[in-house]
Amino acid sequence: MPGMIRELYENKDELGFLSMESFFGLRTTVMISYWRSNEELLAYAKGQKHLTAWKNFNQKVTGTDAVGIYHETYYVPEGNYESIYGNMPLHGLGKAAKHLPITAETVSAKKRLTSSTTTK
C-alpha cells in the first residue's frame, strides 16, 4: 500500500489525485481520497500499482473474516460543498481544493454557497 500512496503523491497532476486523509483506530482504518474527476479515479483504479496493491490485500485476507472492506464514491459538482476551518490546519476538502477565507460577502453559509466568488 505505501508504494501506491507514494505514487499518488509523486504524480498528483498527471493522475488527477488531489489529496488523501487516513485515520487509524482500534478496529478501523479509513482512507479517504480526493480526485479531480471520476474519470481519473477510475483510470487509476485500473492502473498497475493499484491492481497490485489490491491483489496483495486480497491474498492476505482471503479465508478470514477478520478484515472487512467497504467502498463509497461520491461525485460532488464544483461549488456544491463547503469546508470551514477555525483555528486548525487545513484538512479533508480544504487540503484538496482551493482555500478561501470568509469575508463580509461570505459570512453566512447561505452567502458562501450561493456566492459566485466561492470558486473551489
C-alpha positions in Angstrom: 0.0 0.0 0.0 2.7 2.6 0.8 4.0 2.3 -2.8 0.6 3.1 -4.1 0.2 6.1 -1.8 3.7 7.4 -2.7 2.9 7.0 -6.4 -0.3 9.2 -5.9 1.6 12.0 -4.2 4.5 11.9 -6.6 2.3 12.0 -9.7 -0.6 14.1 -8.5 -1.1 16.3 -11.5 -0.9 13.6 -14.2 -3.1 11.2 -12.2 -5.7 13.8 -11.1 -5.2 12.9 -7.4 -5.8 15.9 -5.1 -5.3 14.7 -1.5 -5.8 11.9 1.0 -6.7 11.5 4.6 -6.1 8.4 6.7 -7.5 7.6 10.2 -6.4 4.6 12.3 -8.4 3.4 15.2 -8.6 0.3 17.3 -10.6 -1.8 14.8 -10.9 0.6 11.9 -8.7 2.1 9.3 -10.2 4.7 7.0 -8.6 6.2 3.8 -10.4 9.0 2.0 -9.0 10.2 -1.3 -10.0 13.3 -3.3 -9.7 13.3 -7.1 -10.1 15.9 -9.8 -12.6 13.8 -11.7 -14.4 10.4 -11.7 -12.6 9.5 -14.9 -9.2 10.0 -13.4 -10.1 8.0 -10.3 -11.4 5.1 -12.5 -8.3 5.2 -14.7 -6.1 5.0 -11.6 -8.1 2.1 -10.3 -7.2 0.1 -13.4 -3.5 1.0 -13.2 -0.7 -1.4 -12.2 0.1 -0.1 -8.7 -3.5 -0.1 -7.6 -4.2 -3.5 -9.1 -1.0 -4.9 -7.5 -1.9 -3.4 -4.1 -5.5 -4.7 -4.4 -4.3 -8.2 -5.3 -1.8 -8.3 -2.4 -4.5 -7.2 0.0 -7.0 -9.8 -1.2 -4.4 -12.6 -1.0 -3.7 -11.6 2.7 -7.4 -11.6 3.8 -8.7 -14.5 1.8 -10.2 -17.1 4.0 -10.6 -14.9 7.1 -13.5 -12.8 8.3 -11.2 -10.7 10.4 -11.0 -7.9 7.8 -13.9 -6.2 6.1 -14.0 -3.5 3.5 -16.4 -1.1 2.1 -16.0 1.4 -0.7 -18.0 4.6 -1.4 -17.6 7.0 -4.2 -19.3 10.4 -4.3 -19.4 12.9 -7.1 -19.7 16.5 -5.8 -20.1 19.1 -8.5 -17.9 22.2 -8.2 -19.4 24.8 -5.9 -21.7 22.4 -4.1 -19.7 21.9 -0.9 -18.0 23.9 1.8 -15.5 23.1 4.5 -14.9 25.5 7.3 -11.8 25.6 9.4 -11.5 27.5 12.6 -8.1 27.6 14.4 -6.9 24.4 12.8 -4.8 23.3 9.9 -6.4 22.5 6.5 -7.9 19.0 6.4 -10.0 17.0 4.0 -11.5 19.1 1.2 -9.6 22.1 2.5 -6.4 20.4 1.5 -7.7 19.1 -1.7 -9.3 22.2 -3.1 -8.7 26.0 -3.1 -9.0 27.6 0.3 -10.8 30.9 0.6 -11.1 33.0 3.7 -14.5 34.0 5.0 -15.2 37.7 4.2 -18.1 40.1 4.8 -19.6 39.0 1.5 -19.4 35.3 2.5 -20.0 35.5 6.3 -23.0 33.1 6.3 -23.4 29.6 4.9 -26.2 30.8 2.6 -23.9 33.6 1.2 -21.0 31.2 0.8 -23.0 28.6 -1.0 -24.7 31.0 -3.4 -21.8 33.4 -4.0 -20.3 33.5 -7.4 -17.0 34.2 -5.7 -16.8 30.8 -4.0 -14.9 29.1 -6.7 -13.5 25.9 -5.3 
